[in-house]
């Protein structure tokens, strides 16, 4: 009996030690911070086990209305680099403060070099949380919906990593090549799927797929108007347009109200789908969206 007890205790001790040494490893690792989950998808593939990656906006939360908690800000302050998407509402509202409070954190704008589109109609991103209107700089910040834009985005990440950690440059470049091939494969899949889409237009609650539409020859129409719910007149206009363009797909993002989408979908006989452009599995979600757009109508 005693013998078994001894073996059991030894096993338990081994498991406990193993766990805590792994935790120590994690704690020793330097931090990198990103704004949204799709960025973590890219960055983790570039750095491998070298860093821990911290995401500011938790899944299911809108980066438009997000306000970081003090503990999140402390983690950000401990990071070697903060990778911002570019000009998301939260980033615009907070980046000056972030830079001021954390002079040691290098801030990288991942959208540098991407040809940005006008946010048309202006996005909610343009209004910061103090209520100041920034519509004069209305650029669409949702670049991650297009694999073609992500080639530049990921390149910006690589450059910053190589600069911060030159001894590991070779590994990061190899990882970058592997990741680029993956992005190219998603691009080819989307091209093939969207070529046969029965309608070139779709409706979406919040205009998060503008770059996908631009790069694959589609038209995005948003229900949200200047970041707000549409008026009855605007809703009617959208319904007329949807009939003209024979739209059969309506997207509402996770975390947004389905009601207006349901009304329009019923009016025009389209199907409503919930999507999650902020999901970690960036590739899977884009392919899912393209598959939905390419589905054939029931005759
Ligand atoms: Zn948005």
Boltz pocket constraint, residues with backbone or C-beta under 6 A from the ligand:
constraints:
  - pocket:
      binder: B
      contacts: [[A, 64], [A, 125], [A, 142], [A, 206], [A, 207], [A, 208]]
      max_distance: 6.0
